[in-house]
Amino acid sequence: MLRDRKVSAREVATAFLDRAESTRELYGAYLHIDREWTLSQADAAQAKLDNGTAGPLTGVPVAIKDNISTAGQPTTCASKILDGYIPPYDATSMAKLKEAGLVAVGKTNLDEFAMGASNENSSAFPAKNPWDISRVPGGSSGGSAAAVAGRTAPVSLGSDTGGSIRQPAALCGIVGFKPTYGRVSRYGLVAFGSSLDQIGPMAHTVSDAALLAQAISGYDDRDATSLQMPSIDASRVQEGSIKGKRIAVPKELFAQGAEPGVLEAVHRAMDQLRAAGVEFVEVSVPEIELGVTTYYIIAPAEASSNLARFDGIRYGPRMEATGHVGTVAATRGQLFGHEVKARIMIGTYVLSAGYYDAFYLRAQQLRGKMAAHLDEVLQGCDAIIGPTSPVVAFPLGGLSQDPMAMKLVDYCTIPANMGGFPAISMPCGLSEGLPVGLQLMGRVTEDEALLQLAWQVEQALGPQAQPNLGLTQ
Ligand code: GLN
């Protein structure tokens, strides 16, 4: 409609802004909305539409996770320690969205510094699941998932360190894609676990996710881990058929306390795929069972180093106290939330002399073994399949007193981050009226092949249930 001049970019932006604002309390999806900022981007998009330089997503609204830097707009990571911080520059992914003519609707809620799986660690307020607002949307990109599922933006950006794009996508019944580590620049993404972090798209369909991935990916010399590869090519995603594909089924992904309703939905989807000609190959990757343990050594270790920069001097508010050390201690002590402090302490501990070899080094060795084993499986198959999350959306407050249960929610998603593998979650039916996510993991750097396979799976599974949002159309 934008390309055919049936609507203007400003009209589209206004419609989504209105919905984002009217559902602000209901979903808690947004931390910051600035209409002027959004409308000026809509005008820039309209100019591209008018002068013939528009791309496939020009004029399309997008919600941005609030750990992705936006020039002139708050970027707080849902932390009190970054309250009022306004970056002077755009993250590369954000700059690329502007270049492609997308229109940012606002900055979305998250668990503080992306540490969590329910959005309840936000220092502002929890985001809620549009399927049932008494339940969590997942996390840490819970605001970006709720924004899309609640139809306040057609697509959004999240970040994924151990599952933070895919798990909330699963719990909100949408598509979430974590590209191969290095395909999307991390420049301007506030670092959590630098060797694991990756920005990626959240959308209603695989093709929408692929177009957004195309827009944000590509080599960037400002990120030392950026891959020397072209942008992800979305042009051939909607091709081919699932018939004859070989997909590995590691038995370890189907265990460890998964809800029976989740396993049933995934098995039903696999039956549909088998009927459409997929060959499933049972495999065993025992290292998967140690993924959560390994992750909760490596991710906190990297976080403890990355978060050292938040000292009350360089960014955000300062708690004055006696002397430099006193000021830094007061600022960090009062302005970091509980989960963030716990992780900084664990990370500092596992990196200390005497403990480094016992914890950090062994975790790194295990990470290497896990990645190598998954890679070996993927060399003989088109993908690895399993549930995205062992549970459906749980009630607000349901797991927040049980840190171990909260961490096990990422059991199925962590392995992809360990080896930098691309992985995607897509809806595959309901359990007790709530969406279940199906995860596909692909070979490193073969994002296009994984997206194409996911599109084929989407075709084979057919239309998915939608939440009742009380909308008329
Ligand atoms: N839930 C995991 C954690 O708390 C993963 C978060 C993420 O991917 N950012 O660390």
Residues whose N, C-alpha, C, O or C-beta is under 5 A from the ligand:
A	BS01	LIG	A114 M115 G116 A117 G139 S140 S159 D160 T161 G162 G163 S164 D410
